[in-house]
Amino acid sequence: MRNRRLASAGALAIVWLAPIFVSGQTPSTRAGAPVQTSWKVPQTPWGDPDLQGIWNNSTTTPLERPVSLEGKEFLTAREAAERDERAERTADDAPAAGNPGTYNGFWFDRGKSLTRTSLIVDPSDGRLPPYTPDAQKRLAARAERRRRQGPEPADGPEDRNLAERCITRGAPKLPGGYNNNFQIVQTPQYVAILQEMIHEVRIIPLDKRPHSDSRIRLWLGDSRAHWDGNTLVVDTTNYDDRIVDNSFNCCRGAGANLHVIERFTRVNAETIDFQYTVEDPTTWTTSWTAAVPMTRTDEPIYEYACHEGNYGLAGILRGARVLEELANDPSREKQ
């Protein structure tokens, strides 16, 4: 992991030292990726733009602009570096008394801050649009159900989120603390995207076939792709409504009605400008777009065993039963 962290820092340097672009720039530069005007996109033997390789989307820049940075679209390179230094120090702080702690900063692969203050580039305030009235009611009801279950619901495995159950981290996958690599493989008929996290693979046809029947629901959605010049456009529908229970859902609050359009554009030898636009009129009052640069890496795809057979989940449920027994018979706690 340490080597990966150093590689990520160097690769992202071209992003967080990139110039601040003015409004009116083309979409291919909104992620902050420098465009080399003299550079030509390589092609596959059959003539498609070549996106193949292993790419990393590590960054500590949040999806939404923090309230403390309201009205500030960009950080200076110095401000970004200072934020990363603070984050590194915090990761290495000793845990509070009674807290077993977690990995220190050595083990994380979080990348660095972008000059942008949010991954969301539209709306311009860098924040998610307001929820619709129906979505507010739906999410409030879900929150109330979970409140009644207690702070750590564990009546059964279904009470735990999908990522914790090693089922999915969703797509598009947001940057996280580790396993942020993606491998892209192309054929004339398909594009395959392997997500290192939970080793999920999206096999996406390019033959203009229609989406699957709307009754077929998938964790990563049903994707179809086509080329728009040098940009790979991926259209995804048919998500399983249960993705709302994924703590890493790209589009928190959305489920079965989620519609995502992703755009992959290689802008130089080391960078893919990746953007995705989210539409769900049952959840948000308007669509929104995020931009997440992907940088080439020489690091391999690591195995992600996820609980090594998911024994961790069994431990969570077993621990919940012990806590219930203690609650029913407090005298046992002294034994």
C-alpha positions in Angstrom: 0.0 0.0 0.0 2.8 2.4 0.8 4.2 2.2 -2.7 0.7 2.8 -4.1 0.3 5.9 -1.9 3.5 7.4 -3.2 2.6 6.6 -6.8 -0.9 8.2 -6.3 0.7 11.3 -4.9 2.9 11.7 -7.9 0.2 11.0 -10.4 -2.3 13.4 -8.8 0.3 16.2 -8.7 -0.5 17.0 -12.3 -4.1 17.5 -11.2 -3.8 19.6 -8.0 -1.1 21.7 -9.6 -3.2 22.3 -12.7 -4.3 25.8 -13.5 -7.6 27.1 -12.4 -9.9 27.1 -15.3 -12.3 29.9 -16.0 -16.0 29.5 -16.6 -17.0 28.5 -20.1 -14.3 25.8 -20.4 -15.1 22.7 -22.3 -16.5 19.7 -20.3 -13.3 17.7 -21.0 -11.3 20.0 -18.7 -13.8 20.4 -15.9 -12.2 17.7 -13.8 -9.0 19.8 -13.7 -7.0 17.4 -16.0 -4.5 19.3 -18.2 -5.2 18.8 -21.9 -2.2 18.3 -24.1 -3.3 19.9 -27.4 -0.5 18.3 -29.4 -1.2 14.8 -28.0 -3.2 12.3 -30.0 -5.5 9.8 -28.4 -4.0 6.3 -29.1 -6.3 3.8 -30.9 -7.0 0.1 -30.6 -6.1 -2.1 -33.6 -9.8 -1.8 -34.7 -9.8 2.0 -34.5 -11.5 2.9 -31.2 -9.9 5.3 -28.7 -7.7 3.2 -26.4 -8.6 3.5 -22.7 -7.0 0.2 -21.7 -4.8 0.0 -18.7 -5.1 0.4 -14.9 -6.3 3.7 -13.6 -6.6 5.2 -10.1 -9.2 7.7 -8.9 -7.9 8.3 -5.4 -8.6 11.7 -4.0 -9.6 13.2 -0.7 -11.7 15.9 -2.4 -15.3 15.2 -1.2 -18.3 14.7 -3.4 -20.0 17.9 -2.0 -18.3 21.2 -1.3 -18.0 21.7 2.5 -20.2 24.4 3.9 -17.0 26.0 5.3 -15.9 26.6 1.6 -19.2 28.0 0.4 -18.6 30.1 -2.7 -15.0 28.9 -3.1 -14.8 26.7 -6.2 -11.0 26.1 -6.2 -8.2 25.8 -3.7 -4.7 27.1 -4.4 -2.0 24.4 -4.7 -0.7 25.6 -1.2 -4.2 25.3 0.3 -4.6 21.8 -1.1 -1.2 20.7 0.2 -2.1 22.1 3.7 -5.4 20.2 3.7 -3.5 17.0 2.8 -1.0 17.5 5.6 -3.7 18.0 8.1 -5.5 14.9 6.9 -2.3 12.9 7.2 -1.7 14.1 10.7 -5.2 13.2 11.8 -4.9 9.7 10.3 -1.8 9.1 12.5 -3.4 10.5 15.7 -3.6 7.9 18.5 -7.2 6.7 19.1 -9.2 7.9 22.1 -9.1 5.9 25.3 -11.3 2.8 24.8 -11.3 3.0 21.0 -9.3 0.2 19.3 -8.6 2.6 16.4 -8.1 1.7 12.8 -5.3 1.8 10.2 -2.9 4.7 10.5 -2.0 6.9 7.5 0.6 4.5 6.3 -2.0 2.0 5.0 -4.4 4.3 3.3 -4.5 5.0 -0.5 -6.6 8.1 -0.3 -4.7 10.2 -2.8 -4.5 14.0 -2.6 -6.8 17.0 -2.8 -7.8 18.3 -6.1 -7.8 22.0 -6.7 -11.5 21.8 -6.9 -13.3 21.9 -3.6 -15.9 19.3 -4.6 -16.3 16.5 -7.1 -19.6 17.9 -8.1 -19.2 20.4 -10.9 -22.9 21.0 -11.6 -24.7 22.6 -9.9 -22.1 25.3 -9.6 -22.3 25.5 -5.8 -20.8 22.0 -5.6 -23.7 20.6 -3.6 -26.3 18.0 -4.4 -29.6 19.4 -5.6 -32.5 19.5 -3.1 -34.5 16.3 -2.6 -38.0 16.2 -4.0 -40.8 16.2 -1.4 -41.5 12.5 -2.1 -37.8 11.7 -1.6 -37.8 13.6 1.7 -40.7 11.5 2.9 -39.1 8.2 1.7 -35.7 8.9 3.3 -37.3 10.2 6.5 -39.3 6.9 6.8 -36.2 4.9 6.1 -34.3 6.8 8.8 -37.1 6.3 11.3 -37.1 2.5 10.6 -33.3 2.4 11.3 -33.7 4.6 14.4 -36.2 2.1 15.8 -33.7 -0.7 15.1 -31.1 1.0 17.2 -27.6 2.5 16.4 -26.2 -0.9 15.2 -29.1 -2.9 13.7 -28.1 -6.6 13.4 -31.3 -8.7 13.6 -30.0 -10.4 10.4 -27.5 -9.8 7.6 -30.0 -7.8 5.7 -29.8 -5.1 8.3 -26.2 -4.3 7.4 -25.3 -2.3 4.4 -24.3 -3.9 1.1 -20.7 -2.9 1.2 -20.3 -4.4 4.7 -21.9 -7.6 3.4 -19.3 -7.7 0.6 -22.0 -7.5 -2.1 -21.2 -4.3 -3.9 -19.7 -0.8 -3.5 -21.8 0.4 -6.4 -21.1 2.1 -9.7 -20.0 4.7 -10.4 -17.7 4.0 -7.5 -16.6 7.0 -5.5 -13.0 7.3 -4.3 -12.4 5.7 -0.9 -9.6 5.0 1.5 -8.1 2.1 -0.5 -8.6 -0.2 -3.5 -9.2 2.7 -5.9 -7.8 1.0 -9.0 -9.8 0.2 -12.1 -8.7 -1.9 -15.1 -10.3 -1.2 -18.5 -10.2 -3.8 -21.2 -11.7 -3.3 -24.7 -12.8 -5.5 -27.6 -14.6 -4.3 -30.7 -17.9 -5.4 -29.1 -17.5 -4.7 -25.4 -15.7 -2.6 -22.8 -15.0 -4.3 -19.4 -14.3 -2.2 -16.3 -12.9 -4.1 -13.3 -13.3 -2.3 -10.0 -10.6 -3.4 -7.6 -13.0 -2.9 -4.7 -14.9 -6.1 -4.2 -13.5 -7.2 -7.6 -16.7 -6.2 -9.4 -16.7 -6.3 -13.2 -18.9 -4.3 -15.5 -19.1 -5.9 -19.0 -20.7 -3.3 -21.2 -21.8 -3.9 -24.8 -21.1 -1.5 -27.6 -23.5 -2.9 -30.2 -26.5 -0.5 -29.6 -28.7 -3.2 -28.1 -31.5 -1.8 -25.9 -31.4 -2.0 -22.2 -32.7 -5.2 -20.5 -36.3 -5.5 -19.5 -37.0 -3.0 -16.7 -38.0 -5.9 -14.4 -34.3 -7.1 -14.4 -32.6 -5.2 -11.6 -28.8 -5.3 -11.0 -26.5 -4.0 -8.3 -24.4 -2.1 -10.8 -27.3 -1.3 -13.1 -27.6 -2.3 -16.8 -25.1 -0.5 -18.9 -24.9 0.2 -22.6 -22.0 2.2 -24.3 -21.2 4.0 -27.5 -18.4 6.3 -28.7 -18.9 10.0 -29.1 -15.7 11.0 -30.8 -12.9 10.2 -28.4 -15.4 9.9 -25.5 -16.8 6.6 -24.2 -20.4 7.3 -23.2 -21.9 4.7 -20.8 -25.7 4.8 -20.1 -26.9 2.9 -17.1 -30.4 2.1 -15.9 -32.2 -0.8 -14.1 -30.5 -0.4 -10.7 -31.7 -2.6 -7.9 -33.7 -0.4 -5.5 -31.7 -1.8 -2.5 -28.6 0.2 -3.5 -30.0 2.8 -1.1 -28.6 0.5 1.6 -25.0 0.7 0.2 -22.9 3.1 2.3 -20.9 3.8 -0.8 -23.8 4.6 -3.1 -22.6 7.1 -5.7 -25.9 8.8 -5.5 -27.2 8.6 -2.0 -30.9 8.5 -1.7 -31.4 7.1 -5.2 -32.5 3.5 -6.0 -34.5 1.9 -8.8 -35.1 5.1 -10.7 -31.4 6.1 -10.9 -30.2 6.9 -14.4 -26.4 7.6 -14.9 -24.6 8.8 -17.9 -20.8 8.4 -17.6 -18.2 9.9 -19.9 -14.6 8.6 -20.2 -12.3 10.9 -22.2 -8.5 10.3 -22.3 -7.0 13.8 -22.3 -3.3 13.0 -22.1 -1.1 9.9 -21.7 -1.6 9.7 -17.9 -5.2 11.0 -17.4 -8.8 10.0 -18.1 -11.3 12.8 -17.5 -14.2 10.8 -16.0 -17.5 12.5 -15.4 -21.0 11.2 -14.6 -24.3 12.9 -14.7 -27.1 11.6 -12.4 -30.8 11.8 -13.2 -33.6 10.7 -10.9 -36.7 13.0 -10.9 -38.1 10.9 -8.0 -35.1 11.8 -5.8 -33.7 15.2 -6.8 -35.2 18.4 -8.2 -32.6 18.5 -11.0 -29.8 16.4 -12.5 -26.2 16.8 -11.3 -22.7 16.1 -12.5 -19.5 15.0 -10.8 -16.0 14.9 -12.3 -13.3 12.5 -11.0 -9.9 12.4 -12.7 -8.5 8.9 -13.2 -4.7 8.7 -13.4 -2.6 5.9 -15.0 -0.8 3.7 -12.5 1.8 0.9 -12.8 0.5 -0.7 -9.6 -1.3 -4.0 -9.9 -4.9 -4.8 -9.1 -4.9 -6.2 -5.6 -7.2 -8.9 -4.4 -10.1 -7.7 -2.3 -11.1 -10.7 -0.3 -13.7 -8.8 1.8 -13.9 -10.4 5.3 -12.0 -13.5 4.1 -15.3 -15.4 3.5 -17.3 -12.7 5.3 -16.5 -14.1 8.8 -16.6 -10.5 10.0 -20.4 -10.3 9.3 -21.0 -13.5 11.4 -19.0 -11.9 14.2 -21.2 -8.7 14.0 -24.3 -10.8 14.3 -22.9 -12.9 17.1 -21.8 -9.8 19.0 -25.3 -8.4 18.6 -26.8 -11.5 20.2 -24.4 -11.2 23.2 -25.3 -7.5 23.7 -29.0 -8.5 23.7 -28.4 -11.2 26.3 -26.5 -8.7 28.5 -29.3 -6.2 28.1 -31.8 -8.8 29.3 -29.6 -10.0 32.1 -27.2 -7.2 33.2 -25.7 -9.4 35.9 -24.0 -11.5 33.3 -21.8 -8.5 32.4 -20.0 -8.9 35.8 -19.3 -12.6 35.2 
